[in-house]
């Protein structure tokens, strides 16, 4: 293997390492977003359950028409 070929391979390897670090940062950020959204969904479900929205105790008569 020539010296030039070895240098080229080292440069490619370095670029791949940088790219993997960037991808890792993106994955970590996405995981944090997913966890935050899951928590928000659970909070919304709990909120609906405590307000009776899911249990069916509300009726359409309880809703105010949009023009009021």
N, C-alpha and C positions, 0 to 999 in steps of 0.2 A: 504494500500500500504506500502510495506516495505521500509526501509531507502535505501537499496541497489537498489531497483527498481527506486526510486525517483532519486538517483544519476545517474543511467544509462540513464534515460529519460533526465536529465539535460545535460549530456554529448552529447547525440544524438542531442538535440536541439542546443547546441553550435556548433557542427559540421555542422549542416544544416545552421545556420546563417553565418558561414564562407564561406560555399559553395555558398550561395546566394550572398554574397558580391563579390566573385570571378566571378560568372556569370554576375552580374551587371556590373563589370568592363569590361568584354568581350563584352557585349552588347553595352556599351558606345563606346568602341573602334571601333566596327563594324559600328555603326551609323556614327561615324566621317569619317570612310573610305568610306561609302556609299555616304555621302554628298560630300566628296572630288571628288569621281568618277563622281557623277552627274554633279558637276561643270565643270570637265574636259570635259565631253561629250558635255555640252552646249557650252563651249569654242570652241571645235572642230567643232560643227555645225555652230557656228557663223563664224569661220574662213573659213569653206568651202563655206558658203553663200557669204561672202565678196570677196572671190577669184573666184567665179563663178563656183565652182566645182559642186554644186548641181543644179544650174540653167541650166546646159547643154551647156554652151558656150564653153567648152573645147572639143577638139576632140582628137582622137587617133593620128592624125598627129602631134599634139603638143608634144606628149611624145617622148622622146629620147630612142631609143632601148638600152638595157642593155650593149651591147658591145661597145658603144661609150663613 
